[in-house]
Amino acid sequence: MAQDSIPTAHAASFRQTPSAKGAATGYMSGFGNSFETEALAGALPVGRNSPQKCRFGLYAEQLSGSPFTAPRATNERSWLYRIRPSVRHSGKFRSADKRLWRTAPCVELEVPIGQMRWSPTPYPKTATSFIEGINTMTTCGDASTQAGMAAHIYCATRSMTDEVFWNADGELLILPQDGRIRFVTEFGIIDAAPGELVVLPRGVKFRAELPDGKARGYICENYGGAFTLPERGPIGANCLANARDFLTPVAAYEDLDRKVQLTVKWCGSLWTTELSASPLDVVAWHGNYAPYKYDMRRYSPVGAIGFDHPDPSIFSVLGAPSETPGSNNVDFVIFPERWMVAEDTFRPPWYHRNIMAEFMGLIYGQYDAKPQGFTPGGISLHNCMLTHGPDVEAFEKASNDPLQPHKLENTLAFMFETRYPQRVTRYAAELPTLQPDYADCWTGLDKKFDPTGV
């Protein structure tokens, strides 16, 4: 599929994984579509899901991401035609070291309430895979009841080799911030770079490789309903994240008869076993439950063209719904390049207390409400009902600058927003990168009140 060019600073070329056979790396366009793809011509059954005998000696297997009886609009499942069935991917599981990966409910210590901010996390000095390098910052809800989320960072310095992972606790929304990353999955291959997001659904097996030798980024582990596109309401049929820009990989498979370590995350624990062959052996598949990626630079923002500042929900890319309409389990929001044109308006985000808890990060560039201290790779946490907003520098500038049309360029920030208070892990509370003086950025907001109105 031909794709539009992307800015040179973020463009990347990717190698083809030597072990992947069949189709070259490629993608199918659309969000939530029912796709069909085969890496070997004729491997996909026609007009049926489970023939008495599949061609080429393949096994038919269904992967369900929703209950069988879920409404058609939310029913998620795919049929996979693989060299060995997944029942062969079980064995004598043994407990594995979960390192610094935590799962809700998790109360390791009571952290005094307050706004929190961290500088970028340095890379580890030892060889660390993507899974080994996942460190949990916050958790909320309960993974076992499929409610809430966890926010992680990952810092990896080696590719996974003969290692495969899958997560039973939730889907993973992954945001590369530094370095490219390749996900070799059961469904095909996804290459991602800073500025793109990747979603790996619950239960999908994958391996993470590092074309640049190291990679760092953010992860939202969503325990609840699968991410979907938000309703546009009066915006209409276009803008925000358009379905055609979401890309799902074409089928690619491995036929490798050698030992592979399989690790599973289940109810907060990690378990590992050894397989005799690669489980990434799906030759063909069809359905609507599959991994995908999205280039966030294709997001078409909508904003105020008269006056006032719209709510940040106008920048929603994806939302994980809950049982309460309008109150999502998780919202994924971005703040991309955009024009600021509103008249007689304080243009940065206003000061705010919110029932939602906001975990925020910066992929690249500068965030307009925090020009100092909040740098690419950094994190801020503004929990339920804790006030936040522009620092002194941003307030003074926005209050006094001439209100000419101004474009925010080369910037991409994001927010994981959830209806649950986010509890900070011990790891996050004790990180040397935690900025103890973060709240000082507001101390210069002095009294300006003048009852005379002069």
PyMOL commands that set and color helices and strands:
alter all, ss='L'
color gray80, all
select helices_A, chain A and resi 8-10+55-57+72-74+86-89+143-145+233-235+243-245+296-298+312-315+392-400+426-429+438-442
alter helices_A, ss='H'
color red, helices_A
select strands_A, chain A and resi 21-22+27-29+35-38+59-64+77-82+94-96+116-118+134-142+147-156+163-167+171-178+181-185+188-192+196-200+206-209+215-222+246-249+252-253+260-266+269-275+282-287+292-295+316-320+330-335+338-340+357-364+379-382+406-408+412-418+423-424
alter strands_A, ss='S'
color yellow, strands_A
deselect
rebuild
show_as cartoon
